[in-house]
C-alpha cells in the first residue's frame, strides 16, 4: 500500500512578544480639582485672594499685636504718618492705624454676615419657588419683587436709624434687603434643573420634596450661588460705607471704615491721611472680592466639561 504523505509539522513557535511591563492609566480628576485648577489659572483672582488674606490677617492679627488700642489717646495730636504712627493720628491723638484695623474688622464682619444670611435665605426661598412652580412660585416671587422695588439705601438708612447702630443689626438690615437678589438666581438655576433625569429618578425612588431640594437641587446650584455670595460681600462693604457716611451706620465708640471716612471729610485738606487710608482699604477690599468672584465664576462655569489629565 502506498504510504500516506506525512503531515507537515506545525511551525515552531517564534519568540512571543514581551508583555508590557507597566500599564499606564489616567486618573479622572474630581470636580474639586477641576475647579481649583481653573481658579489657579485666573492670575488676577489668585493675586486678589492673596491680598484679601493679607488684609484679613493684618486687621485681626495686626490689630491684636499693635501697641495702640483703637480708642487710646496719645499726646501726638494731628500728627502726619510716621514710624510711630504709620497712618498718622487724629485731632485728639488716636492712632489712625489702630482705628483703620478696627474699622476693617467691623466692615468685614458686616460683609460676611450679610453674605451668609442673604445667601442662605435667598437660596432656600428661590429653590422652593422654582421647584414647586405654579401658585407657590407666583406668590413667593412677587414677595421677592416687592423687596427688589424698595429704594435700598433709603430703607436701610431708616431701619438702621430705628434699630440702632451695632454692626450685627446693620448686617441684618442689609441682608434683609438683599436676599431677594439671591432668590432670583437660585430660582432660575432650579427651574433648569428640576426636569433633569436625576430629579425624576429621585422622585421615582420616593425621595421627599425636602430631600430633593436640599440634597439634589441646592448642591447643583452652588456654583452660581457662590459667585453671587462673593459679589454680596463687596456690595455690603460699599453699602455699609454709604450708611456710615450718612450717619446711619456703625456709631461711636465703635468704628468702621465708612465711619472713619465720614468723620475725616471735614479734615480732607488739613489732615488728608485720615481720609485716604480708610478709603484705600475700602477700595482694596471691594476690588479684590470682585476679582475673586470673577475667578470663581470662571472656575465654576457649568459649561466646562470634565477632562482627564
BABA-245865 format. One record per residue (C-alpha): x, y, z. Coordinates in steps of 0.05 Angstrom, whole numbers. Each point is the difference from the previous one (the first is absolute). Layout:
BABA-245865
X,Y,Z
...
//
This chain:
BABA-245865
0,0,0
25,68,-16
21,39,61
-42,61,16
37,64,-6
28,25,65
-38,57,30
40,64,3
24,13,69
-25,63,35
48,57,-6
41,12,60
-28,55,43
41,63,-8
20,45,57
-62,29,33
-7,75,9
19,21,70
-57,20,44
-2,73,16
36,13,64
-48,54,23
-69,21,-20
-10,76,1
-67,24,26
-26,71,5
-37,18,63
-62,42,-8
1,66,36
-53,15,52
-44,60,-8
37,35,56
67,-8,-35
-30,26,-65
-27,62,35
65,12,36
41,-8,-63
-44,49,-39
1,50,57
76,-3,5
5,16,-74
-36,66,14
62,39,22
-36,64,20
-48,-39,44
58,-37,34
37,65,13
-64,31,26
-11,-59,47
70,10,27
-11,74,11
-66,-13,35
30,-52,46
56,49,16
-51,54,17
-39,-47,45
63,-22,37
23,72,7
-68,20,28
-7,-55,51
71,-23,17
32,68,-11
-56,34,40
12,-47,59
75,11,-1
2,75,-14
25,42,58
-59,48,-2
-73,-14,13
-53,29,-47
-28,46,53
65,16,35
20,74,5
73,20,-11
34,67,9
14,3,-75
-59,40,-27
-10,8,-75
67,-31,-17
14,-21,-73
22,-72,-15
65,-19,35
36,-62,25
-37,4,66
-68,13,-33
2,-29,-71
-68,30,-18
7,62,43
-46,23,56
-65,39,4
-15,65,37
-6,-34,68
62,-44,-7
-31,-66,-19
45,-44,-42
-30,-4,-70
33,-67,-16
-35,-33,60
-65,34,-21
5,-25,-72
14,-71,23
-60,1,46
-43,30,-55
22,-54,-47
-20,-54,50
-70,29,8
-10,11,-75
22,-71,-16
-45,-29,54
-59,38,-28
15,-22,-71
9,-74,18
-64,-2,42
-39,34,-56
26,-50,-51
-15,-61,44
-70,22,21
-21,25,-70
28,-62,-34
-34,-48,49
-68,32,-2
2,18,-74
23,-70,-21
-54,-37,38
-54,50,-21
18,-4,-74
9,-76,1
-69,-12,31
-33,48,-49
35,-30,-60
-13,-72,20
-74,5,15
-17,51,-54
-70,24,-17
-36,35,57
57,-9,51
50,30,-49
-46,58,-17
-13,20,73
72,-8,23
30,37,-59
-48,57,8
26,8,71
71,2,-28
-21,50,-53
-29,44,55
66,0,37
37,16,-64
-43,61,-14
19,33,67
52,56,-1
53,-39,36
43,56,27
-59,41,26
-34,-60,32
65,-25,30
14,69,29
-69,4,31
4,-70,30
71,10,25
-20,66,32
-60,-33,34
34,-64,25
67,28,21
71,2,-26
32,-65,23
36,-37,-55
-43,-64,3
-65,40,-4
28,37,-61
17,-68,-30
-71,-26,10
-30,63,-30
43,-5,-63
-10,-76,-6
-75,9,8
0,42,-63
49,-39,-43
-24,-72,7
-50,11,-56
57,7,-51
26,-68,19
-70,-30,-2
-7,20,-74
66,-34,-17
-17,-63,40
-69,-5,-32
28,6,-70
50,-55,10
-51,-46,34
-49,10,-58
53,-27,-48
15,-59,46
-67,-25,23
-15,-37,-65
66,-36,-3
4,-75,2
32,-5,69
-58,39,30
-51,-46,-34
40,-60,27
-2,29,70
-75,8,-4
-8,-71,-26
40,-26,59
-47,35,48
44,58,23
-38,55,36
-4,70,-27
44,26,56
54,-52,-16
-3,16,-74
8,74,12
55,-4,53
39,-60,-25
-6,6,-75
-23,68,-25
38,47,48
68,-36,-6
-5,2,-76
-16,75,2
58,17,46
45,25,-57
-43,60,-17
-19,11,73
73,3,24
17,51,-53
-59,44,22
21,-8,72
69,30,-15
-33,58,-36
-45,11,60
62,8,44
25,58,-42
-70,31,-4
-8,-5,76
67,35,10
-20,58,-44
-71,5,28
25,0,71
49,54,-20
-56,42,-29
-44,-9,62
57,18,47
18,60,-44
-72,24,5
-1,-11,76
-46,-61,0
53,-55,7
47,-20,55
2,51,56
55,20,49
33,-23,44
8,-56,-51
22,15,-71
0,-25,-71
35,20,-64
-61,40,-23
-4,36,66
74,18,-3
-10,30,-69
-61,38,23
36,29,60
60,20,-42
-37,38,-55
7,66,36
75,-10,8
13,-19,-72
43,62,-14
35,5,67
10,-73,19
-11,-41,-64
30,-63,30
-63,-8,42
-42,-6,-64
45,-36,-49
23,-60,41
-70,-27,18
-22,17,-71
58,-41,-27
-20,-60,42
-72,5,-25
24,1,-72
48,-59,10
-52,-44,34
-54,15,-52
47,-10,-60
31,-65,26
-67,-31,15
-26,18,-69
61,-31,-33
-7,-62,43
-73,-4,-22
22,3,-73
49,-57,12
-53,-42,34
-49,13,-56
49,-26,-51
20,-59,44
-72,-21,14
-25,11,-71
-48,-57,-13
17,1,-74
69,-26,18
4,-75,-14
38,-51,41
68,-14,-28
52,-53,15
72,14,18
//
